[in-house]
Amino acid sequence: MAITQEPKVKSFETRLFINGKFVEASDGGKFELKSPATGEKFVKVSEATEDDTNAAVAAAKAAFPSWSELSPADRGAYFKKLAKLIRESHDELAELEALSMGRPVSAYFESYVAAESLDHYAEAGYDALGTSSLNTPGFVNITMRQPYGVVGAIIPWNVPVLFLIGKSAPALIAGNTVVVKSSEKAPLTSAKIATLIDKAGFPPGVINILSGHGHISGNVMSHHMDIRVLSFTGSGRTGRIIQAAAAKSNLKNSSAANPPAIIFPDANIEKAVEQTKFSMQFNTGQVCMANSRIYVHESIAEKFIESFKKSFADLKSGDPLLPTTQQGPQADELQYKQVHAYIEEAKKVGKLAMGGEPSQHQNGFFVPPTVFLETAEDTKPMKEEIFGPVVHINTFRDEDEVVAKANDTEYGLYAAVYTKDVSRALRMAKKLDSGSVGVNCTSPTGAKDMPFGGYKASGTGREGWTVSINNYLETKSVLISVDDE
């Protein structure tokens, strides 16, 4: 099948954004992007050097004093301008994501969520309040909440705009300045956001956006003594490297799956099928919350499996630029090869029930929807994050058995339970080692006013509208002795 749709966007920003200016890499270095839909190279992007990264941090440090002295309302005014520009750029952002990492334009929504987050944080700055205490005789004691200074953000490639704004906005409204490194797999939307930041009139140095590979710019950020907080979302392996680097430098704060869905006999099977299928369809399974492990009670397993296979097989795969496409390619050749390696491994330890064969598409990095049954629990395909449209469906007999299976992994970001029994649902929610538990719903379902983060290797810290600002504020105790008259 040929990929024929021509993108509407013909030119796009590929430079670094440092101190309010777009610049090429200091050594002129670039890296190439391949279209995941065709496998063809289509653009070169500036590769930030160590000097470029240091320059971005220096610019953020210089901009911090004046930015932190602004009122939350004055900072928020820039947010509102940026939110409007992002909404106006939705179609272009959707196409850039399709071009760089294969995200179907039909499912692109991150621009709207990012704009909504900016609108929220524009009004949330006054929530950064300290406390007072009269509990010590002869004293009036208070706490102050103050910004750290320079915040670093290393964002993933699967939903870059969501994370760029989700990390930057609370840090900025708290009074910090920011250096963002986008992923080498999907740098184009971050560079586009940089043009909108410039257009919104943010002061130079307040937000700096770099493109490049982790072992260069990401490594410098992790070790940099002037970055006081580093927020990272990505693989557990990279997270451990970043935490080690942070500990060796200035002990900067840092915050970084293989989610199970559990289907009980009294569940609404049709709903469970459609929602778990969508969880795997969304972004071609390239989401840390995707339901790559599904546990179905043995009494309904046959019915669930047949229905799931039919629904999963009906996905329309193809050119991510077409509005009718539901499933695009994997983000790049590396992801494609990794997913196929997991498939080949799973063939040795499980029963292939659907997919697993070469894609119908002649070019590009497409993986067909794939289902395995009876995969051994203590194997790599069940223990590790696949990040592709590959599902393992196993059966269980009772609650204790399925809890043990679900928790037997180093990850714990999102779990789902389908049952009409409220007591059972709450028992399961309590027992599952997971930062979020969906009851009769599954990923990517979330709530803006709920903390988001994981147990175990799925991360430290929590993000979300009600908690993120606190991640970017120091707490200082001030002890005031009051003399008697």
C-alpha positions as MATLAB code, in Angstrom:
seq = 'MAITQEPKVKSFETRLFINGKFVEASDGGKFELKSPATGEKFVKVSEATEDDTNAAVAAAKAAFPSWSELSPADRGAYFKKLAKLIRESHDELAELEALSMGRPVSAYFESYVAAESLDHYAEAGYDALGTSSLNTPGFVNITMRQPYGVVGAIIPWNVPVLFLIGKSAPALIAGNTVVVKSSEKAPLTSAKIATLIDKAGFPPGVINILSGHGHISGNVMSHHMDIRVLSFTGSGRTGRIIQAAAAKSNLKNSSAANPPAIIFPDANIEKAVEQTKFSMQFNTGQVCMANSRIYVHESIAEKFIESFKKSFADLKSGDPLLPTTQQGPQADELQYKQVHAYIEEAKKVGKLAMGGEPSQHQNGFFVPPTVFLETAEDTKPMKEEIFGPVVHINTFRDEDEVVAKANDTEYGLYAAVYTKDVSRALRMAKKLDSGSVGVNCTSPTGAKDMPFGGYKASGTGREGWTVSINNYLETKSVLISVDDE';
ca = [
       0.000    0.000    0.000;
       1.479    3.347   -1.030;
       1.591    6.480    1.116;
       0.283    9.262   -1.113;
      -1.108   12.100    1.003;
       0.862   15.338    0.611;
       1.298   17.417    3.785;
      -0.135   20.917    3.789;
       2.777   22.281    5.789;
       5.740   22.772    3.453;
       8.328   24.378    5.726;
       9.009   24.189    9.424;
      11.432   25.363   12.070;
      14.407   23.081   12.757;
      16.746   25.363   14.728;
      17.427   25.721   18.445;
      15.634   28.410   20.459;
      18.088   30.024   22.887;
      17.701   33.373   24.662;
      14.798   34.406   22.455;
      16.571   33.670   19.163;
      16.519   30.811   16.652;
      20.065   29.607   16.038;
      21.824   26.758   14.306;
      23.917   24.403   16.413;
      27.232   26.000   17.360;
      29.166   23.396   15.368;
      26.630   23.308   12.521;
      25.678   19.750   13.389;
      22.344   18.267   12.322;
      20.562   14.936   12.546;
      18.187   13.510    9.946;
      14.565   12.538   10.383;
      13.013    9.693    8.407;
       9.319    9.539    7.677;
       8.055    6.528    9.648;
       5.340    6.098    7.019;
       7.737    5.809    4.054;
      11.191    5.276    5.544;
      12.495    8.233    3.516;
      14.652   11.027    4.928;
      12.827   14.343    4.749;
      14.504   16.951    6.978;
      17.636   17.769    8.978;
      17.314   19.199   12.501;
      19.905   21.109   14.539;
      21.748   18.961   17.088;
      22.407   20.917   20.295;
      26.030   20.700   21.458;
      27.417   20.965   24.977;
      28.105   24.655   24.305;
      24.548   25.203   23.072;
      23.131   23.535   26.174;
      25.321   25.620   28.448;
      24.236   28.757   26.565;
      20.558   27.858   27.064;
      21.079   27.327   30.797;
      22.999   30.594   31.074;
      20.204   32.441   29.281;
      17.605   30.932   31.624;
      19.716   31.844   34.660;
      20.081   35.455   33.474;
      16.338   35.743   32.819;
      15.326   34.317   36.206;
      15.588   37.417   38.447;
      13.277   39.625   36.392;
      10.838   36.806   35.542;
      10.536   35.702   39.158;
       9.793   39.281   40.236;
       6.714   39.464   37.988;
       3.303   38.901   39.546;
       1.511   35.659   38.673;
      -0.991   37.732   36.701;
       1.766   39.288   34.596;
       3.317   35.885   33.918;
      -0.116   34.466   33.139;
      -0.755   37.067   30.443;
       1.937   35.430   28.300;
       0.314   32.041   28.893;
      -3.020   33.221   27.521;
      -1.393   34.533   24.362;
       0.466   31.258   23.851;
      -2.692   29.202   24.439;
      -4.499   31.124   21.690;
      -1.610   30.635   19.265;
      -1.431   26.897   19.976;
      -5.145   26.456   19.274;
      -4.747   28.339   16.004;
      -1.838   26.042   15.063;
      -3.659   22.755   15.741;
      -3.667   21.506   12.140;
       0.006   22.291   11.626;
       1.018   20.639   14.898;
      -0.994   17.542   13.956;
       0.772   17.284   10.600;
       4.219   17.798   12.122;
       3.543   14.954   14.555;
       2.386   12.721   11.698;
       5.491   13.541    9.680;
       8.024   13.039   12.457;
       6.660   10.057   14.412;
       3.609    8.763   12.527;
       0.831    9.971   14.830;
      -2.458    9.884   12.829;
      -3.890   13.389   12.431;
      -7.350   11.911   13.055;
      -6.501   11.306   16.723;
      -4.367   14.360   17.455;
      -5.674   16.339   20.426;
      -2.621   17.424   22.421;
      -2.761   21.017   21.168;
      -6.161   21.515   22.783;
      -5.085   19.935   26.076;
      -1.875   21.999   26.107;
      -3.819   25.219   25.488;
      -6.294   24.320   28.227;
      -3.413   23.699   30.633;
      -1.907   27.090   29.820;
      -5.250   28.759   30.502;
      -5.455   26.926   33.829;
      -1.959   27.820   34.993;
      -2.414   31.429   33.863;
      -4.935   31.731   36.726;
      -3.229   29.375   39.207;
      -0.122   31.324   40.186;
      -1.697   32.802   43.294;
      -2.161   29.288   44.701;
       1.549   29.235   45.607;
       1.027   30.207   49.240;
       3.040   29.706   52.395;
       1.727   28.949   55.889;
       1.833   30.633   59.284;
       2.060   29.307   62.832;
       1.593   30.718   66.340;
       2.366   27.386   67.996;
       5.793   28.428   69.293;
       5.434   30.840   72.262;
       7.026   34.210   71.558;
       7.194   33.629   67.801;
       5.222   34.265   64.666;
       6.535   31.691   62.195;
       5.845   31.552   58.475;
       6.853   29.572   55.423;
       7.654   31.098   52.042;
       7.286   29.306   48.720;
       9.943   30.435   46.265;
      10.991   29.284   42.787;
      14.163   27.215   42.444;
      15.667   29.095   39.505;
      16.432   27.185   36.304;
      14.290   24.116   35.620;
      15.268   21.484   33.063;
      12.662   19.415   31.248;
      13.471   16.343   29.135;
      10.339   15.275   27.290;
       9.352   12.057   25.461;
       8.598   11.644   21.783;
       5.148   10.067   21.949;
       3.142   13.146   23.093;
       5.742   15.943   23.072;
       3.476   19.011   23.098;
       1.547   17.632   26.061;
       4.731   17.196   28.093;
       6.417   20.391   26.912;
       3.533   22.479   28.236;
       2.700   20.142   31.133;
       6.190   20.576   32.580;
       6.968   24.151   31.509;
       3.718   25.876   32.463;
       3.702   25.079   36.216;
       7.450   25.752   36.457;
       7.082   29.115   34.731;
       4.013   30.315   36.611;
       5.862   29.511   39.858;
       8.577   31.951   38.737;
      11.229   29.597   37.369;
      12.821   29.782   33.932;
      13.061   26.693   31.745;
      15.302   24.733   29.372;
      13.470   22.015   27.423;
      15.099   19.205   25.451;
      12.849   17.521   22.910;
      13.341   13.951   21.721;
      15.395   13.294   18.617;
      12.476   11.185   17.362;
       9.926   14.015   17.414;
      11.492   17.494   17.558;
       9.298   19.331   15.048;
       6.308   20.225   17.220;
       8.588   21.481   20.002;
      10.353   23.735   17.512;
       6.951   24.953   16.309;
       5.933   25.740   19.883;
       9.171   27.753   20.149;
       7.997   29.959   17.263;
       4.713   30.517   19.102;
       6.552   31.342   22.352;
       8.509   33.939   20.411;
       5.302   35.303   18.873;
       3.606   35.467   22.284;
       6.386   37.814   23.431;
       7.923   35.850   26.299;
      11.065   37.663   27.513;
      14.319   36.246   26.089;
      15.758   33.357   28.066;
      12.584   32.534   29.989;
      11.955   29.454   27.813;
      14.704   27.785   25.780;
      14.068   24.760   23.558;
      16.785   22.403   22.359;
      16.680   19.473   19.961;
      19.125   16.617   20.016;
      20.144   13.315   21.540;
      20.175   12.496   25.213;
      23.833   11.535   25.446;
      24.806   15.101   24.459;
      22.374   17.820   25.551;
      20.434   15.591   27.942;
      23.642   14.529   29.643;
      24.772   18.140   30.079;
      21.406   19.091   31.564;
      21.505   16.159   33.989;
      24.908   17.205   35.332;
      24.535   20.991   35.117;
      25.061   22.761   38.437;
      22.768   25.670   37.497;
      19.749   23.454   36.814;
      18.072   23.096   40.194;
      15.142   20.875   39.164;
      15.035   18.339   36.336;
      11.718   16.874   35.236;
      11.993   13.829   32.992;
       9.475   11.530   31.348;
      10.726    8.575   29.334;
      12.119    5.080   29.756;
      13.069    3.648   33.142;
      16.604    2.987   31.904;
      17.135    6.643   30.959;
      15.481    7.788   34.163;
      17.989    5.847   36.249;
      20.889    7.390   34.304;
      19.480   10.890   34.872;
      18.944   10.309   38.583;
      22.516    9.081   38.962;
      23.827   12.154   37.136;
      21.674   14.446   39.273;
      23.019   12.846   42.443;
      26.609   13.328   41.282;
      26.107   17.035   40.534;
      23.976   19.159   42.843;
      21.371   16.653   44.085;
      18.815   18.362   41.855;
      15.273   17.098   42.213;
      14.170   14.822   39.376;
      10.864   13.134   38.525;
      10.430   10.356   35.917;
       4.968    0.373   32.188;
       3.370   -2.333   31.253;
      -0.199   -1.690   32.438;
      -2.630   -4.530   33.150;
      -6.369   -4.528   32.497;
      -8.400   -7.032   34.517;
     -11.790   -8.232   33.260;
     -14.116   -9.965   35.754;
     -17.127  -12.141   34.774;
     -19.681   -9.440   35.653;
     -17.990   -6.794   33.495;
     -19.618   -5.102   30.536;
     -17.639   -7.118   27.996;
     -18.454   -4.938   24.999;
     -17.265   -1.835   26.850;
     -14.130   -3.596   28.106;
     -13.262   -4.780   24.591;
     -13.669   -1.391   22.960;
     -11.806    0.519   25.654;
      -8.862   -1.873   25.958;
      -8.636   -1.988   22.162;
      -8.586    1.817   21.998;
      -5.895    1.873   24.676;
      -3.704   -0.196   22.336;
      -4.809    1.647   19.190;
      -4.035    5.080   20.647;
      -0.738    6.321   19.191;
      -0.124    2.810   17.793;
       0.469    1.424   21.281;
       3.322    3.873   21.840;
       1.990    5.045   25.182;
       3.292    4.122   28.622;
      -0.303    3.454   29.742;
      -1.289    1.129   26.878;
      -3.009   -2.130   27.977;
      -0.401   -4.546   26.636;
      -1.414   -7.109   29.319;
      -5.074   -8.095   29.617;
      -6.220  -10.612   32.229;
      -9.662  -12.125   31.583;
     -11.570  -14.417   33.925;
     -11.508  -17.927   32.481;
     -15.330  -18.145   32.413;
     -15.604  -15.314   29.826;
     -12.231  -15.633   28.133;
     -13.414  -17.185   24.862;
     -16.088  -14.550   24.327;
     -13.778  -11.652   25.216;
     -10.887  -12.873   23.077;
     -12.953  -13.377   19.935;
     -14.580   -9.980   20.303;
     -11.250   -8.265   21.005;
      -9.523   -9.872   18.012;
     -12.326   -8.815   15.669;
     -12.316   -5.230   16.921;
      -8.507   -4.975   16.903;
      -8.285   -6.390   13.371;
     -10.768   -3.814   12.049;
      -8.404   -0.894   12.649;
      -7.671    1.093    9.507;
      -3.903    1.329    9.151;
      -2.092    3.634    6.766;
      -0.866    7.136    5.992;
      -1.002    9.150    9.242;
      -1.802   12.299    7.234;
      -5.153   10.856    6.115;
      -8.131   11.717    8.346;
      -9.464    8.161    8.019;
      -6.336    6.469    9.402;
      -6.702    4.981   12.903;
      -3.298    3.331   13.255;
      -0.047    4.760   11.964;
       3.496    3.367   11.863;
       5.914    3.008   14.756;
       7.846    6.206   15.432;
      11.058    5.123   13.715;
      13.123    2.158   12.594;
      14.499    1.548   16.081;
      11.010    1.292   17.596;
       9.919   -0.945   14.712;
      12.808   -3.350   15.277;
      12.252   -3.394   19.039;
       8.574   -4.275   18.667;
       9.386   -7.057   16.207;
      12.026   -8.401   18.598;
       9.347   -8.661   21.299;
       7.014  -10.400   18.838;
       9.657  -12.987   17.935;
      10.395  -13.576   21.618;
       6.681  -13.917   22.412;
       6.290  -16.575   19.703;
       8.608  -18.780   21.792;
       6.707  -18.360   25.080;
       3.109  -17.741   24.009;
       0.468  -18.646   21.453;
       0.146  -16.261   18.496;
      -3.567  -15.657   17.924;
      -3.499  -12.731   15.483;
      -0.974  -10.641   13.553;
       2.746  -11.119   13.902;
       3.192  -11.238   10.139;
       4.771   -8.586    7.864;
       2.724   -5.433    7.348;
       0.546   -4.906    4.271;
       2.454   -1.649    3.684;
       5.437   -1.923    1.375;
       7.403    0.849    3.062;
       7.514    2.478    6.450;
       7.609    1.074    9.952;
       4.162   -0.501   10.262;
       3.341   -3.311   12.698;
      -0.063   -5.020   12.314;
      -2.305   -5.457   15.394;
      -0.961   -8.549   17.156;
      -2.451  -10.737   19.910;
      -0.793  -13.484   21.963;
      -2.533  -15.913   24.313;
      -1.185  -17.952   27.227;
       2.141  -16.119   27.333;
       4.265  -17.335   30.219;
       4.167  -14.809   33.031;
       7.873  -14.903   33.893;
       9.076  -13.954   30.405;
      10.431  -10.773   28.841;
       7.308   -9.978   26.736;
       5.189   -9.958   29.906;
       7.700   -8.153   32.101;
       8.818   -5.324   29.840;
       7.200   -2.406   28.030;
       6.603   -3.256   24.356;
       5.489    0.173   23.066;
       3.663   -1.166   20.040;
       0.304   -2.703   18.988;
       1.008   -6.045   20.671;
      -1.371   -7.450   23.314;
      -0.989  -10.434   25.630;
      -4.293  -11.904   26.881;
      -4.077  -14.391   29.752;
      -6.741  -15.890   32.002;
      -7.229  -16.043   35.778;
      -9.491  -17.767   38.340;
      -9.686  -15.441   41.358;
      -8.681  -12.061   42.764;
      -5.546  -13.155   44.589;
      -4.172  -14.881   41.503;
      -4.721  -11.938   39.182;
      -3.368   -9.381   41.663;
      -0.167  -11.405   41.973;
       0.178  -11.569   38.177;
      -0.666   -7.908   37.633;
       1.823   -6.712   40.260;
       4.649   -8.989   39.138;
       6.497   -6.317   37.167;
       8.857   -3.446   37.969;
       6.331   -0.971   36.536;
       3.247    0.527   38.111;
       1.781    3.475   36.213;
      -1.808    2.552   35.316;
      -4.061   -0.449   35.904;
      -7.695   -1.068   34.999;
     -10.435   -3.197   36.566;
     -13.749   -4.032   34.898;
     -16.485   -5.203   37.282;
     -19.951   -4.141   38.468;
     -19.112   -5.128   42.054;
     -18.136   -1.890   43.836;
     -16.541   -3.682   46.795;
     -14.434   -5.829   44.469;
     -13.389   -2.747   42.500;
     -12.220   -0.977   45.648;
     -10.407   -4.062   46.925;
      -8.560   -4.325   43.647;
      -7.782   -0.598   43.539;
      -6.196   -0.913   46.977;
      -4.149   -4.018   46.134;
      -2.799   -3.045   42.712;
       0.676   -1.482   42.721;
      -0.179    1.378   40.417;
      -0.217    5.171   40.490;
      -3.621    5.223   38.777;
      -6.392    2.622   38.718;
      -9.312    2.878   36.302;
     -12.570    1.244   37.341;
     -14.712    0.342   34.325;
     -12.439    2.561   32.248;
      -8.838    2.401   31.133;
      -6.019    4.464   29.664;
      -5.782    7.064   28.296;
      -8.646    8.108   30.621;
      -7.435   10.629   33.174;
      -8.607   13.539   35.310;
      -7.050   17.003   35.282;
      -7.466   17.472   39.024;
      -5.920   14.112   39.968;
      -2.174   13.529   40.505;
      -0.505   11.457   37.777;
       2.581    9.315   38.284;
       3.696    5.766   38.932;
       4.809    3.237   41.502;
       8.170    1.441   41.381;
      10.182    2.024   38.172;
       7.340    4.029   36.632;
       8.658    7.113   38.322;
       8.956    9.379   41.316;
       6.765   12.370   42.052;
       3.379   13.337   40.666;
       2.208   15.777   38.000;
      -1.168   17.379   37.371;
      -3.071   20.623   37.760;
      -3.412   20.351   41.545;
       0.143   19.261   42.346;
       2.604   20.321   39.623;
       3.287   23.858   40.857;
       4.518   22.403   44.163;
       7.181   20.455   42.260;
       8.826   23.749   41.271;
       8.767   25.659   44.568;
      11.211   25.620   47.474;
       9.825   25.890   51.025;
      11.598   28.234   53.418;
      10.802   28.539   57.125;
      11.088   32.034   58.629;
      11.184   32.215   62.456;
      10.190   35.628   63.829;
      10.789   36.354   67.479;
       8.254   38.819   68.862;
       9.309   40.911   71.887;
       6.863   41.413   74.765;
       5.787   45.008   75.345;
];
